[in-house]
Amino acid sequence: MSMMDKLKNMLKGHPEQTDQGIEKAGDYVDGRTQGKYSRHVDTGQEKMREQFGGGGTGAAGGTPGQERRDEPPAP
């Protein structure tokens, strides 16, 4: 079993904790780089939420299949 498989299994069923971890990691990187790469960090956070199903407290976060707040609802 690969490290990614182990990580996915640990995070499964804990979307709130997953999202908190993703947010903290992004904030840490932003702090260390003084916000220089914040767009890239935000993109990485979105990808992590899509991959691991975080709760999505970020601007474009959410679980896969969930609509973003800035998009109109599907008909």
PQR file with spaces between the fields and no chain letter, atoms N, CA, C, O and H, PARSE charges and radii, in Angstrom:
ATOM       1  N    MET     1       0.853   -1.173    0.000 -0.4000 1.5000
ATOM       2  CA   MET     1       0.000    0.000    0.000 -0.0000 2.0000
ATOM       3  C    MET     1       0.903    1.241    0.000  0.5500 1.7000
ATOM       4  O    MET     1       1.832    1.351    0.800 -0.5500 1.4000
ATOM       5  N    SER     2       0.613    2.151   -0.897 -0.4000 1.5000
ATOM       6  CA   SER     2       1.436    3.356   -1.002 -0.0000 2.0000
ATOM       7  C    SER     2       1.090    4.346    0.115  0.5500 1.7000
ATOM       8  O    SER     2       0.078    4.209    0.802 -0.5500 1.4000
ATOM       9  H    SER     2      -0.141    2.062   -1.547  0.4000 1.0000
ATOM      10  N    MET     3       1.942    5.322    0.268 -0.4000 1.5000
ATOM      11  CA   MET     3       1.733    6.347    1.288 -0.0000 2.0000
ATOM      12  C    MET     3       0.447    7.122    1.006  0.5500 1.7000
ATOM      13  O    MET     3      -0.283    7.456    1.940 -0.5500 1.4000
ATOM      14  H    MET     3       2.764    5.433   -0.290  0.4000 1.0000
ATOM      15  N    MET     4       0.156    7.413   -0.258 -0.4000 1.5000
ATOM      16  CA   MET     4      -1.064    8.151   -0.612 -0.0000 2.0000
ATOM      17  C    MET     4      -2.304    7.341   -0.250  0.5500 1.7000
ATOM      18  O    MET     4      -3.289    7.904    0.229 -0.5500 1.4000
ATOM      19  H    MET     4       0.749    7.142   -1.017  0.4000 1.0000
ATOM      20  N    ASP     5      -2.270    6.027   -0.472 -0.4000 1.5000
ATOM      21  CA   ASP     5      -3.405    5.188   -0.101 -0.0000 2.0000
ATOM      22  C    ASP     5      -3.631    5.212    1.402  0.5500 1.7000
ATOM      23  O    ASP     5      -4.772    5.281    1.859 -0.5500 1.4000
ATOM      24  H    ASP     5      -1.470    5.570   -0.861  0.4000 1.0000
ATOM      25  N    LYS     6      -2.560    5.156    2.167 -0.4000 1.5000
ATOM      26  CA   LYS     6      -2.674    5.207    3.626 -0.0000 2.0000
ATOM      27  C    LYS     6      -3.253    6.539    4.071  0.5500 1.7000
ATOM      28  O    LYS     6      -4.103    6.592    4.960 -0.5500 1.4000
ATOM      29  H    LYS     6      -1.633    5.100    1.796  0.4000 1.0000
ATOM      30  N    LEU     7      -2.785    7.620    3.442 -0.4000 1.5000
ATOM      31  CA   LEU     7      -3.279    8.951    3.780 -0.0000 2.0000
ATOM      32  C    LEU     7      -4.764    9.080    3.455  0.5500 1.7000
ATOM      33  O    LEU     7      -5.531    9.608    4.261 -0.5500 1.4000
ATOM      34  H    LEU     7      -2.095    7.576    2.719  0.4000 1.0000
ATOM      35  N    LYS     8      -5.169    8.608    2.298 -0.4000 1.5000
ATOM      36  CA   LYS     8      -6.582    8.663    1.909 -0.0000 2.0000
ATOM      37  C    LYS     8      -7.448    7.885    2.889  0.5500 1.7000
ATOM      38  O    LYS     8      -8.526    8.349    3.261 -0.5500 1.4000
ATOM      39  H    LYS     8      -4.547    8.179    1.643  0.4000 1.0000
ATOM      40  N    ASN     9      -6.997    6.719    3.310 -0.4000 1.5000
ATOM      41  CA   ASN     9      -7.765    5.912    4.252 -0.0000 2.0000
ATOM      42  C    ASN     9      -7.895    6.602    5.605  0.5500 1.7000
ATOM      43  O    ASN     9      -8.945    6.517    6.243 -0.5500 1.4000
ATOM      44  H    ASN     9      -6.122    6.342    3.009  0.4000 1.0000
ATOM      45  N    MET    10      -6.849    7.279    6.048 -0.4000 1.5000
ATOM      46  CA   MET    10      -6.902    7.989    7.327 -0.0000 2.0000
ATOM      47  C    MET    10      -7.868    9.170    7.261  0.5500 1.7000
ATOM      48  O    MET    10      -8.567    9.452    8.235 -0.5500 1.4000
ATOM      49  H    MET    10      -5.996    7.348    5.530  0.4000 1.0000
ATOM      50  N    LEU    11      -7.912    9.863    6.119 -0.4000 1.5000
ATOM      51  CA   LEU    11      -8.729   11.062    5.996 -0.0000 2.0000
ATOM      52  C    LEU    11     -10.185   10.770    5.664  0.5500 1.7000
ATOM      53  O    LEU    11     -11.051   11.622    5.865 -0.5500 1.4000
ATOM      54  H    LEU    11      -7.344    9.634    5.329  0.4000 1.0000
ATOM      55  N    LYS    12     -10.457    9.590    5.164 -0.4000 1.5000
ATOM      56  CA   LYS    12     -11.818    9.236    4.763 -0.0000 2.0000
ATOM      57  C    LYS    12     -12.766    9.315    5.964  0.5500 1.7000
ATOM      58  O    LYS    12     -12.482    8.761    7.026 -0.5500 1.4000
ATOM      59  H    LYS    12      -9.754    8.898    5.001  0.4000 1.0000
ATOM      60  N    GLY    13     -13.868    9.993    5.789 -0.4000 1.5000
ATOM      61  CA   GLY    13     -14.861   10.100    6.846 -0.0000 2.0000
ATOM      62  C    GLY    13     -14.596   11.213    7.844  0.5500 1.7000
ATOM      63  O    GLY    13     -15.315   11.323    8.837 -0.5500 1.4000
ATOM      64  H    GLY    13     -14.099   10.443    4.927  0.4000 1.0000
ATOM      65  N    HIS    14     -13.597   12.034    7.615 -0.4000 1.5000
ATOM      66  CA   HIS    14     -13.273   13.133    8.516 -0.0000 2.0000
ATOM      67  C    HIS    14     -13.094   14.425    7.723  0.5500 1.7000
ATOM      68  O    HIS    14     -12.009   15.006    7.744 -0.5500 1.4000
ATOM      69  H    HIS    14     -13.013   11.945    6.808  0.4000 1.0000
ATOM      70  N    PRO    15     -14.127   14.889    7.028 -0.5600 1.5000
ATOM      71  CA   PRO    15     -13.969   16.064    6.158  0.2800 2.0000
ATOM      72  C    PRO    15     -13.620   17.345    6.904  0.5500 1.7000
ATOM      73  O    PRO    15     -12.886   18.180    6.375 -0.5500 1.4000
ATOM      74  N    GLU    16     -14.131   17.521    8.124 -0.4000 1.5000
ATOM      75  CA   GLU    16     -13.830   18.760    8.854 -0.0000 2.0000
ATOM      76  C    GLU    16     -12.356   18.817    9.233  0.5500 1.7000
ATOM      77  O    GLU    16     -11.704   19.847    9.057 -0.5500 1.4000
ATOM      78  H    GLU    16     -14.727   16.843    8.554  0.4000 1.0000
ATOM      79  N    GLN    17     -11.833   17.711    9.753 -0.4000 1.5000
ATOM      80  CA   GLN    17     -10.428   17.682   10.137 -0.0000 2.0000
ATOM      81  C    GLN    17      -9.530   17.792    8.910  0.5500 1.7000
ATOM      82  O    GLN    17      -8.479   18.431    8.957 -0.5500 1.4000
ATOM      83  H    GLN    17     -12.362   16.874    9.896  0.4000 1.0000
ATOM      84  N    THR    18      -9.947   17.169    7.820 -0.4000 1.5000
ATOM      85  CA   THR    18      -9.181   17.246    6.576 -0.0000 2.0000
ATOM      86  C    THR    18      -9.088   18.692    6.107  0.5500 1.7000
ATOM      87  O    THR    18      -8.013   19.170    5.747 -0.5500 1.4000
ATOM      88  H    THR    18     -10.801   16.649    7.782  0.4000 1.0000
ATOM      89  N    ASP    19     -10.221   19.381    6.115 -0.4000 1.5000
ATOM      90  CA   ASP    19     -10.238   20.767    5.660 -0.0000 2.0000
ATOM      91  C    ASP    19      -9.398   21.655    6.568  0.5500 1.7000
ATOM      92  O    ASP    19      -8.702   22.550    6.088 -0.5500 1.4000
ATOM      93  H    ASP    19     -11.094   18.993    6.408  0.4000 1.0000
ATOM      94  N    GLN    20      -9.457   21.416    7.870 -0.4000 1.5000
ATOM      95  CA   GLN    20      -8.645   22.207    8.804 -0.0000 2.0000
ATOM      96  C    GLN    20      -7.162   22.002    8.531  0.5500 1.7000
ATOM      97  O    GLN    20      -6.385   22.957    8.562 -0.5500 1.4000
ATOM      98  H    GLN    20     -10.022   20.689    8.260  0.4000 1.0000
ATOM      99  N    GLY    21      -6.771   20.771    8.265 -0.4000 1.5000
ATOM     100  CA   GLY    21      -5.373   20.474    7.974 -0.0000 2.0000
ATOM     101  C    GLY    21      -4.908   21.128    6.690  0.5500 1.7000
ATOM     102  O    GLY    21      -3.796   21.652    6.620 -0.5500 1.4000
ATOM     103  H    GLY    21      -7.402   19.996    8.240  0.4000 1.0000
ATOM     104  N    ILE    22      -5.752   21.100    5.675 -0.4000 1.5000
ATOM     105  CA   ILE    22      -5.417   21.732    4.398 -0.0000 2.0000
ATOM     106  C    ILE    22      -5.265   23.242    4.586  0.5500 1.7000
ATOM     107  O    ILE    22      -4.335   23.848    4.054 -0.5500 1.4000
ATOM     108  H    ILE    22      -6.655   20.675    5.731  0.4000 1.0000
ATOM     109  N    GLU    23      -6.175   23.840    5.340 -0.4000 1.5000
ATOM     110  CA   GLU    23      -6.106   25.279    5.603 -0.0000 2.0000
ATOM     111  C    GLU    23      -4.843   25.642    6.375  0.5500 1.7000
ATOM     112  O    GLU    23      -4.155   26.603    6.031 -0.5500 1.4000
ATOM     113  H    GLU    23      -6.930   23.348    5.772  0.4000 1.0000
ATOM     114  N    LYS    24      -4.540   24.870    7.423 -0.4000 1.5000
ATOM     115  CA   LYS    24      -3.352   25.166    8.230 -0.0000 2.0000
ATOM     116  C    LYS    24      -2.080   25.029    7.410  0.5500 1.7000
ATOM     117  O    LYS    24      -1.165   25.843    7.531 -0.5500 1.4000
ATOM     118  H    LYS    24      -5.099   24.089    7.702  0.4000 1.0000
ATOM     119  N    ALA    25      -2.025   24.004    6.582 -0.4000 1.5000
ATOM     120  CA   ALA    25      -0.836   23.803    5.747 -0.0000 2.0000
ATOM     121  C    ALA    25      -0.675   24.966    4.769  0.5500 1.7000
ATOM     122  O    ALA    25       0.431   25.476    4.589 -0.5500 1.4000
ATOM     123  H    ALA    25      -2.769   23.343    6.484  0.4000 1.0000
ATOM     124  N    GLY    26      -1.770   25.387    4.139 -0.4000 1.5000
ATOM     125  CA   GLY    26      -1.712   26.516    3.214 -0.0000 2.0000
ATOM     126  C    GLY    26      -1.314   27.806    3.900  0.5500 1.7000
ATOM     127  O    GLY    26      -0.532   28.589    3.361 -0.5500 1.4000
ATOM     128  H    GLY    26      -2.669   24.973    4.286  0.4000 1.0000
ATOM     129  N    ASP    27      -1.858   28.033    5.102 -0.4000 1.5000
ATOM     130  CA   ASP    27      -1.510   29.233    5.856 -0.0000 2.0000
ATOM     131  C    ASP    27      -0.036   29.221    6.246  0.5500 1.7000
ATOM     132  O    ASP    27       0.627   30.258    6.221 -0.5500 1.4000
ATOM     133  H    ASP    27      -2.494   27.397    5.540  0.4000 1.0000
ATOM     134  N    TYR    28       0.472   28.052    6.604 -0.4000 1.5000
ATOM     135  CA   TYR    28       1.878   27.929    6.974 -0.0000 2.0000
ATOM     136  C    TYR    28       2.776   28.286    5.789  0.5500 1.7000
ATOM     137  O    TYR    28       3.734   29.045    5.931 -0.5500 1.4000
ATOM     138  H    TYR    28      -0.066   27.209    6.624  0.4000 1.0000
ATOM     139  N    VAL    29       2.452   27.728    4.616 -0.4000 1.5000
ATOM     140  CA   VAL    29       3.261   28.006    3.423 -0.0000 2.0000
ATOM     141  C    VAL    29       3.170   29.485    3.059  0.5500 1.7000
ATOM     142  O    VAL    29       4.178   30.105    2.720 -0.5500 1.4000
ATOM     143  H    VAL    29       1.673   27.111    4.501  0.4000 1.0000
ATOM     144  N    ASP    30       1.968   30.049    3.128 -0.4000 1.5000
ATOM     145  CA   ASP    30       1.811   31.482    2.846 -0.0000 2.0000
ATOM     146  C    ASP    30       2.645   32.328    3.808  0.5500 1.7000
ATOM     147  O    ASP    30       3.261   33.314    3.403 -0.5500 1.4000
ATOM     148  H    ASP    30       1.150   29.545    3.403  0.4000 1.0000
ATOM     149  N    GLY    31       2.662   31.943    5.060 -0.4000 1.5000
ATOM     150  CA   GLY    31       3.438   32.683    6.044 -0.0000 2.0000
ATOM     151  C    GLY    31       4.929   32.594    5.783  0.5500 1.7000
ATOM     152  O    GLY    31       5.644   33.591    5.882 -0.5500 1.4000
ATOM     153  H    GLY    31       2.162   31.142    5.389  0.4000 1.0000
ATOM     154  N    ARG    32       5.396   31.406    5.450 -0.4000 1.5000
ATOM     155  CA   ARG    32       6.826   31.214    5.210 -0.0000 2.0000
ATOM     156  C    ARG    32       7.292   31.915    3.930  0.5500 1.7000
ATOM     157  O    ARG    32       8.439   32.353    3.846 -0.5500 1.4000
ATOM     158  H    ARG    32       4.815   30.596    5.370  0.4000 1.0000
ATOM     159  N    THR    33       6.414   32.019    2.944 -0.4000 1.5000
ATOM     160  CA   THR    33       6.780   32.655    1.677 -0.0000 2.0000
ATOM     161  C    THR    33       6.292   34.100    1.608  0.5500 1.7000
ATOM     162  O    THR    33       6.404   34.746    0.566 -0.5500 1.4000
ATOM     163  H    THR    33       5.482   31.663    3.012  0.4000 1.0000
ATOM     164  N    GLN    34       5.753   34.605    2.713 -0.4000 1.5000
ATOM     165  CA   GLN    34       5.220   35.963    2.813 -0.0000 2.0000
ATOM     166  C    GLN    34       4.169   36.239    1.740  0.5500 1.7000
ATOM     167  O    GLN    34       4.086   37.354    1.225 -0.5500 1.4000
ATOM     168  H    GLN    34       5.662   34.080    3.560  0.4000 1.0000
ATOM     169  N    GLY    35       3.375   35.239    1.406 -0.4000 1.5000
ATOM     170  CA   GLY    35       2.281   35.397    0.453 -0.0000 2.0000
ATOM     171  C    GLY    35       2.702   35.473   -1.000  0.5500 1.7000
ATOM     172  O    GLY    35       1.869   35.714   -1.874 -0.5500 1.4000
ATOM     173  H    GLY    35       3.443   34.334    1.824  0.4000 1.0000
ATOM     174  N    LYS    36       3.972   35.275   -1.271 -0.4000 1.5000
ATOM     175  CA   LYS    36       4.490   35.407   -2.639 -0.0000 2.0000
ATOM     176  C    LYS    36       3.844   34.407   -3.591  0.5500 1.7000
ATOM     177  O    LYS    36       3.657   34.708   -4.770 -0.5500 1.4000
ATOM     178  H    LYS    36       4.649   35.080   -0.561  0.4000 1.0000
ATOM     179  N    TYR    37       3.504   33.232   -3.096 -0.4000 1.5000
ATOM     180  CA   TYR    37       2.937   32.173   -3.946 -0.0000 2.0000
ATOM     181  C    TYR    37       1.498   31.846   -3.554  0.5500 1.7000
ATOM     182  O    TYR    37       1.053   30.711   -3.729 -0.5500 1.4000
ATOM     183  H    TYR    37       3.656   32.988   -2.139  0.4000 1.0000
ATOM     184  N    SER    38       0.778   32.815   -3.033 -0.4000 1.5000
ATOM     185  CA   SER    38      -0.553   32.537   -2.497 -0.0000 2.0000
ATOM     186  C    SER    38      -1.516   31.979   -3.543  0.5500 1.7000
ATOM     187  O    SER    38      -2.357   31.141   -3.219 -0.5500 1.4000
ATOM     188  H    SER    38       1.139   33.736   -2.891  0.4000 1.0000
ATOM     189  N    ARG    39      -1.405   32.430   -4.788 -0.4000 1.5000
ATOM     190  CA   ARG    39      -2.289   31.878   -5.835 -0.0000 2.0000
ATOM     191  C    ARG    39      -2.009   30.397   -6.038  0.5500 1.7000
ATOM     192  O    ARG    39      -2.930   29.600   -6.217 -0.5500 1.4000
ATOM     193  H    ARG    39      -0.721   33.111   -5.051  0.4000 1.0000
ATOM     194  N    HIS    40      -0.737   30.036   -6.008 -0.4000 1.5000
ATOM     195  CA   HIS    40      -0.368   28.634   -6.192 -0.0000 2.0000
ATOM     196  C    HIS    40      -0.787   27.799   -4.984  0.5500 1.7000
ATOM     197  O    HIS    40      -1.220   26.656   -5.127 -0.5500 1.4000
ATOM     198  H    HIS    40       0.011   30.683   -5.862  0.4000 1.0000
ATOM     199  N    VAL    41      -0.654   28.380   -3.806 -0.4000 1.5000
ATOM     200  CA   VAL    41      -1.070   27.689   -2.586 -0.0000 2.0000
ATOM     201  C    VAL    41      -2.575   27.463   -2.610  0.5500 1.7000
ATOM     202  O    VAL    41      -3.042   26.375   -2.271 -0.5500 1.4000
ATOM     203  H    VAL    41      -0.302   29.309   -3.690  0.4000 1.0000
ATOM     204  N    ASP    42      -3.341   28.476   -3.007 -0.4000 1.5000
ATOM     205  CA   ASP    42      -4.790   28.347   -3.097 -0.0000 2.0000
ATOM     206  C    ASP    42      -5.187   27.247   -4.079  0.5500 1.7000
ATOM     207  O    ASP    42      -6.087   26.453   -3.806 -0.5500 1.4000
ATOM     208  H    ASP    42      -2.962   29.360   -3.282  0.4000 1.0000
ATOM     209  N    THR    43      -4.507   27.211   -5.221 -0.4000 1.5000
ATOM     210  CA   THR    43      -4.782   26.165   -6.213 -0.0000 2.0000
ATOM     211  C    THR    43      -4.478   24.795   -5.624  0.5500 1.7000
ATOM     212  O    THR    43      -5.244   23.850   -5.817 -0.5500 1.4000
ATOM     213  H    THR    43      -3.776   27.856   -5.443  0.4000 1.0000
ATOM     214  N    GLY    44      -3.373   24.684   -4.913 -0.4000 1.5000
ATOM     215  CA   GLY    44      -3.013   23.422   -4.276 -0.0000 2.0000
ATOM     216  C    GLY    44      -4.033   23.003   -3.236  0.5500 1.7000
ATOM     217  O    GLY    44      -4.358   21.821   -3.123 -0.5500 1.4000
ATOM     218  H    GLY    44      -2.751   25.452   -4.757  0.4000 1.0000
ATOM     219  N    GLN    45      -4.542   23.964   -2.472 -0.4000 1.5000
ATOM     220  CA   GLN    45      -5.561   23.663   -1.475 -0.0000 2.0000
ATOM     221  C    GLN    45      -6.840   23.159   -2.147  0.5500 1.7000
ATOM     222  O    GLN    45      -7.463   22.215   -1.659 -0.5500 1.4000
ATOM     223  H    GLN    45      -4.279   24.924   -2.563  0.4000 1.0000
ATOM     224  N    GLU    46      -7.231   23.770   -3.246 -0.4000 1.5000
ATOM     225  CA   GLU    46      -8.417   23.326   -3.971 -0.0000 2.0000
ATOM     226  C    GLU    46      -8.247   21.890   -4.469  0.5500 1.7000
ATOM     227  O    GLU    46      -9.153   21.066   -4.350 -0.5500 1.4000
ATOM     228  H    GLU    46      -6.725   24.537   -3.642  0.4000 1.0000
ATOM     229  N    LYS    47      -7.073   21.611   -5.026 -0.4000 1.5000
ATOM     230  CA   LYS    47      -6.803   20.267   -5.541 -0.0000 2.0000
ATOM     231  C    LYS    47      -6.828   19.241   -4.409  0.5500 1.7000
ATOM     232  O    LYS    47      -7.343   18.135   -4.579 -0.5500 1.4000
ATOM     233  H    LYS    47      -6.337   22.281   -5.123  0.4000 1.0000
ATOM     234  N    MET    48      -6.274   19.608   -3.258 -0.4000 1.5000
ATOM     235  CA   MET    48      -6.282   18.703   -2.104 -0.0000 2.0000
ATOM     236  C    MET    48      -7.713   18.432   -1.643  0.5500 1.7000
ATOM     237  O    MET    48      -8.065   17.298   -1.317 -0.5500 1.4000
ATOM     238  H    MET    48      -5.856   20.506   -3.119  0.4000 1.0000
ATOM     239  N    ARG    49      -8.532   19.482   -1.619 -0.4000 1.5000
ATOM     240  CA   ARG    49      -9.929   19.283   -1.211 -0.0000 2.0000
ATOM     241  C    ARG    49     -10.659   18.368   -2.192  0.5500 1.7000
ATOM     242  O    ARG    49     -11.450   17.519   -1.782 -0.5500 1.4000
ATOM     243  H    ARG    49      -8.246   20.402   -1.884  0.4000 1.0000
ATOM     244  N    GLU    50     -10.395   18.540   -3.474 -0.4000 1.5000
ATOM     245  CA   GLU    50     -11.013   17.670   -4.471 -0.0000 2.0000
ATOM     246  C    GLU    50     -10.555   16.231   -4.281  0.5500 1.7000
ATOM     247  O    GLU    50     -11.355   15.299   -4.368 -0.5500 1.4000
ATOM     248  H    GLU    50      -9.752   19.229   -3.808  0.4000 1.0000
ATOM     249  N    GLN    51      -9.270   16.056   -4.023 -0.4000 1.5000
ATOM     250  CA   GLN    51      -8.693   14.722   -3.893 -0.0000 2.0000
ATOM     251  C    GLN    51      -9.154   14.011   -2.621  0.5500 1.7000
ATOM     252  O    GLN    51      -9.497   12.829   -2.649 -0.5500 1.4000
ATOM     253  H    GLN    51      -8.620   16.813   -3.952  0.4000 1.0000
ATOM     254  N    PHE    52      -9.158   14.754   -1.494 -0.4000 1.5000
ATOM     255  CA   PHE    52      -9.422   14.130   -0.209 -0.0000 2.0000
ATOM     256  C    PHE    52     -10.785   14.452    0.368  0.5500 1.7000
ATOM     257  O    PHE    52     -11.127   13.955    1.441 -0.5500 1.4000
ATOM     258  H    PHE    52      -8.880   15.714   -1.472  0.4000 1.0000
ATOM     259  N    GLY    53     -11.577   15.274   -0.316 -0.4000 1.5000
ATOM     260  CA   GLY    53     -12.944   15.538    0.121 -0.0000 2.0000
ATOM     261  C    GLY    53     -13.053   16.378    1.372  0.5500 1.7000
ATOM     262  O    GLY    53     -13.868   16.086    2.247 -0.5500 1.4000
ATOM     263  H    GLY    53     -11.299   15.678   -1.188  0.4000 1.0000
ATOM     264  N    GLY    54     -12.240   17.421    1.469 -0.4000 1.5000
ATOM     265  CA   GLY    54     -12.321   18.317    2.616 -0.0000 2.0000
ATOM     266  C    GLY    54     -13.628   19.078    2.623  0.5500 1.7000
ATOM     267  O    GLY    54     -14.337   19.100    1.616 -0.5500 1.4000
ATOM     268  H    GLY    54     -11.578   17.658    0.759  0.4000 1.0000
ATOM     269  N    GLY    55     -13.962   19.707    3.749 -0.4000 1.5000
ATOM     270  CA   GLY    55     -15.224   20.405    3.910 -0.0000 2.0000
ATOM     271  C    GLY    55     -15.390   21.624    3.032  0.5500 1.7000
ATOM     272  O    GLY    55     -16.520   21.984    2.700 -0.5500 1.4000
ATOM     273  H    GLY    55     -13.387   19.689    4.566  0.4000 1.0000
ATOM     274  N    GLY    56     -14.307   22.274    2.643 -0.4000 1.5000
ATOM     275  CA   GLY    56     -14.401   23.378    1.703 -0.0000 2.0000
ATOM     276  C    GLY    56     -14.755   24.702    2.303  0.5500 1.7000
ATOM     277  O    GLY    56     -15.741   25.316    1.895 -0.5500 1.4000
ATOM     278  H    GLY    56     -13.390   21.981    2.912  0.4000 1.0000
ATOM     279  N    THR    57     -13.975   25.174    3.275 -0.4000 1.5000
ATOM     280  CA   THR    57     -14.240   26.496    3.823 -0.0000 2.0000
ATOM     281  C    THR    57     -13.564   27.579    3.006  0.5500 1.7000
ATOM     282  O    THR    57     -13.806   28.764    3.237 -0.5500 1.4000
ATOM     283  H    THR    57     -13.174   24.675    3.607  0.4000 1.0000
ATOM     284  N    GLY    58     -12.723   27.201    2.056 -0.4000 1.5000
ATOM     285  CA   GLY    58     -12.034   28.176    1.218 -0.0000 2.0000
ATOM     286  C    GLY    58     -12.958   28.759    0.183  0.5500 1.7000
ATOM     287  O    GLY    58     -14.118   28.357    0.088 -0.5500 1.4000
ATOM     288  H    GLY    58     -12.527   26.239    1.868  0.4000 1.0000
ATOM     289  N    ALA    59     -12.460   29.705   -0.598 -0.4000 1.5000
ATOM     290  CA   ALA    59     -13.274   30.419   -1.582 -0.0000 2.0000
ATOM     291  C    ALA    59     -13.849   29.489   -2.637  0.5500 1.7000
ATOM     292  O    ALA    59     -15.003   29.649   -3.036 -0.5500 1.4000
ATOM     293  H    ALA    59     -11.518   30.031   -0.520  0.4000 1.0000
ATOM     294  N    ALA    60     -13.077   28.534   -3.089 -0.4000 1.5000
ATOM     295  CA   ALA    60     -13.564   27.633   -4.126 -0.0000 2.0000
ATOM     296  C    ALA    60     -13.528   26.191   -3.655  0.5500 1.7000
ATOM     297  O    ALA    60     -13.532   25.272   -4.474 -0.5500 1.4000
ATOM     298  H    ALA    60     -12.140   28.404   -2.765  0.4000 1.0000
ATOM     299  N    GLY    61     -13.494   25.982   -2.357 -0.4000 1.5000
ATOM     300  CA   GLY    61     -13.403   24.631   -1.819 -0.0000 2.0000
ATOM     301  C    GLY    61     -14.729   23.905   -1.885  0.5500 1.7000
ATOM     302  O    GLY    61     -15.732   24.439   -2.357 -0.5500 1.4000
ATOM     303  H    GLY    61     -13.491   26.729   -1.692  0.4000 1.0000
ATOM     304  N    GLY    62     -14.710   22.692   -1.409 -0.4000 1.5000
ATOM     305  CA   GLY    62     -15.915   21.899   -1.365 -0.0000 2.0000
ATOM     306  C    GLY    62     -15.615   20.478   -1.736  0.5500 1.7000
ATOM     307  O    GLY    62     -14.519   20.139   -2.185 -0.5500 1.4000
ATOM     308  H    GLY    62     -13.895   22.258   -1.026  0.4000 1.0000
ATOM     309  N    THR    63     -16.601   19.668   -1.541 -0.4000 1.5000
ATOM     310  CA   THR    63     -16.436   18.274   -1.897 -0.0000 2.0000
ATOM     311  C    THR    63     -16.717   18.103   -3.371  0.5500 1.7000
ATOM     312  O    THR    63     -17.452   18.903   -3.950 -0.5500 1.4000
ATOM     313  H    THR    63     -17.491   19.943   -1.177  0.4000 1.0000
ATOM     314  N    PRO    64     -16.155   17.082   -3.998 -0.5600 1.5000
ATOM     315  CA   PRO    64     -16.413   16.870   -5.419  0.2800 2.0000
ATOM     316  C    PRO    64     -17.915   16.780   -5.693  0.5500 1.7000
ATOM     317  O    PRO    64     -18.655   16.125   -4.958 -0.5500 1.4000
ATOM     318  N    GLY    65     -18.342   17.436   -6.740 -0.4000 1.5000
ATOM     319  CA   GLY    65     -19.753   17.432   -7.103 -0.0000 2.0000
ATOM     320  C    GLY    65     -20.537   18.555   -6.451  0.5500 1.7000
ATOM     321  O    GLY    65     -21.693   18.780   -6.807 -0.5500 1.4000
ATOM     322  H    GLY    65     -17.741   17.968   -7.337  0.4000 1.0000
ATOM     323  N    GLN    66     -19.946   19.259   -5.516 -0.4000 1.5000
ATOM     324  CA   GLN    66     -20.615   20.366   -4.847 -0.0000 2.0000
ATOM     325  C    GLN    66     -20.415   21.631   -5.660  0.5500 1.7000
ATOM     326  O    GLN    66     -19.323   21.884   -6.168 -0.5500 1.4000
ATOM     327  H    GLN    66     -19.007   19.076   -5.226  0.4000 1.0000
ATOM     328  N    GLU    67     -21.482   22.434   -5.783 -0.4000 1.5000
ATOM     329  CA   GLU    67     -21.385   23.665   -6.557 -0.0000 2.0000
ATOM     330  C    GLU    67     -20.575   24.692   -5.813  0.5500 1.7000
ATOM     331  O    GLU    67     -20.610   24.760   -4.584 -0.5500 1.4000
ATOM     332  H    GLU    67     -22.369   22.228   -5.370  0.4000 1.0000
ATOM     333  N    ARG    68     -19.838   25.499   -6.570 -0.4000 1.5000
ATOM     334  CA   ARG    68     -19.125   26.615   -5.970 -0.0000 2.0000
ATOM     335  C    ARG    68     -20.110   27.734   -5.711  0.5500 1.7000
ATOM     336  O    ARG    68     -21.126   27.840   -6.397 -0.5500 1.4000
ATOM     337  H    ARG    68     -19.810   25.444   -7.568  0.4000 1.0000
ATOM     338  N    ARG    69     -19.818   28.574   -4.723 -0.4000 1.5000
ATOM     339  CA   ARG    69     -20.736   29.648   -4.350 -0.0000 2.0000
ATOM     340  C    ARG    69     -20.855   30.721   -5.409  0.5500 1.7000
ATOM     341  O    ARG    69     -21.887   31.387   -5.496 -0.5500 1.4000
ATOM     342  H    ARG    69     -18.992   28.488   -4.166  0.4000 1.0000
ATOM     343  N    ASP    70     -19.816   30.907   -6.222 -0.4000 1.5000
ATOM     344  CA   ASP    70     -19.858   31.969   -7.227 -0.0000 2.0000
ATOM     345  C    ASP    70     -20.434   31.504   -8.553  0.5500 1.7000
ATOM     346  O    ASP    70     -20.523   32.293   -9.495 -0.5500 1.4000
ATOM     347  H    ASP    70     -18.978   30.366   -6.152  0.4000 1.0000
ATOM     348  N    GLU    71     -20.826   30.243   -8.646 -0.4000 1.5000
ATOM     349  CA   GLU    71     -21.432   29.731   -9.876 -0.0000 2.0000
ATOM     350  C    GLU    71     -22.944   29.645   -9.690  0.5500 1.7000
ATOM     351  O    GLU    71     -23.415   29.334   -8.596 -0.5500 1.4000
ATOM     352  H    GLU    71     -20.753   29.603   -7.881  0.4000 1.0000
ATOM     353  N    PRO    72     -23.696   29.913  -10.729 -0.5600 1.5000
ATOM     354  CA   PRO    72     -25.151   29.779  -10.609  0.2800 2.0000
ATOM     355  C    PRO    72     -25.537   28.307  -10.463  0.5500 1.7000
ATOM     356  O    PRO    72     -24.823   27.438  -10.964 -0.5500 1.4000
ATOM     357  N    PRO    73     -26.632   28.014   -9.800 -0.5600 1.5000
ATOM     358  CA   PRO    73     -27.065   26.629   -9.632  0.2800 2.0000
ATOM     359  C    PRO    73     -27.430   26.006  -10.981  0.5500 1.7000
ATOM     360  O    PRO    73     -27.890   26.688  -11.897 -0.5500 1.4000
ATOM     361  N    ALA    74     -27.216   24.726  -11.074 -0.4000 1.5000
ATOM     362  CA   ALA    74     -27.548   24.001  -12.304 -0.0000 2.0000
ATOM     363  C    ALA    74     -29.073   23.923  -12.447  0.5500 1.7000
ATOM     364  O    ALA    74     -29.783   23.791  -11.451 -0.5500 1.4000
ATOM     365  H    ALA    74     -26.843   24.172  -10.330  0.4000 1.0000
ATOM     366  N    PRO    75     -29.571   24.003  -13.678 -0.5600 1.5000
ATOM     367  CA   PRO    75     -31.043   23.955  -13.866  0.2800 2.0000
ATOM     368  C    PRO    75     -31.621   22.599  -13.572  0.5500 1.7000
ATOM     369  O    PRO    75     -32.832   22.406  -13.684 -0.5500 1.4000
